[in-house]
Amino acid sequence: MNDLKKLEDLRMALLQKIKPATIDRNFCNLLSIKIFTAQNDYLSTRTLMQLFGLLPLDQGSLNPRAVDMLHKYTGCKLKLM
């Protein structure tokens, strides 16, 4: 399984957990707050916007620690990179 497929699976897991009406900056900000409240891990709105394609994401710009935080939040066990 390639990294892009794993990122897409992670996006889908987040969307299934939150079920947003729209994916925009406000959604990413809300998700950042929810993750911090749930597990005391901080992910910036910018990082989440990159994950959802609202800002450019190059292969090396998503920190593996951020991916681990998202896996923890979703309960998703896929490892990236």
C-alpha positions in Angstrom: 0.0 0.0 0.0 1.5 3.4 -0.9 1.7 6.5 1.2 -1.0 8.4 -0.8 -3.5 5.6 -0.3 -2.7 5.6 3.5 -3.2 9.4 3.6 -6.5 9.0 1.9 -7.6 6.2 4.3 -6.6 8.6 7.2 -8.7 11.4 5.7 -11.7 9.1 5.3 -11.4 7.9 8.9 -11.4 11.5 10.1 -14.4 12.4 8.0 -16.3 9.4 9.3 -15.5 10.3 12.9 -16.4 14.0 12.5 -19.0 14.0 9.7 -18.5 17.7 8.6 -21.0 19.5 6.4 -18.1 21.1 4.5 -14.4 20.8 4.5 -12.9 24.3 5.0 -10.7 26.3 7.3 -13.4 26.3 10.0 -13.7 22.5 9.9 -9.9 22.2 10.2 -9.9 24.6 13.1 -12.7 22.7 14.9 -10.9 19.4 14.3 -7.7 20.9 15.7 -9.6 21.9 18.9 -11.3 18.5 19.1 -8.0 16.6 18.9 -6.4 18.8 21.5 -9.4 18.4 23.8 -9.6 14.6 23.3 -5.9 13.7 23.7 -3.9 16.9 24.5 -2.1 16.7 21.2 -1.8 19.9 19.1 -2.2 19.9 15.4 -2.3 23.2 13.6 -5.2 24.2 11.4 -2.6 24.6 8.6 -1.4 21.0 9.0 -5.0 19.8 8.8 -5.7 22.1 5.8 -2.7 20.4 4.0 -4.1 17.0 4.8 -7.5 17.8 3.3 -6.0 19.5 0.2 -6.9 23.1 1.1 -3.2 24.0 1.1 -0.4 22.3 -1.0 1.1 19.2 0.6 4.4 17.9 -0.7 5.4 14.4 0.3 7.8 15.5 3.0 5.7 18.2 4.7 3.4 16.1 6.8 5.3 15.2 10.0 5.1 11.5 11.0 4.3 12.6 14.5 1.3 14.5 13.2 0.2 11.4 11.4 0.6 9.3 14.6 -1.6 11.9 16.5 -4.3 11.5 13.8 -4.1 7.7 13.9 -4.5 7.9 17.7 -7.5 10.2 17.3 -9.3 8.1 14.7 -8.3 4.7 16.1 -6.8 4.0 12.6 -3.8 1.6 12.8 -2.2 2.3 9.4 1.4 3.6 9.6 2.7 6.1 7.1 6.2 6.5 5.9 
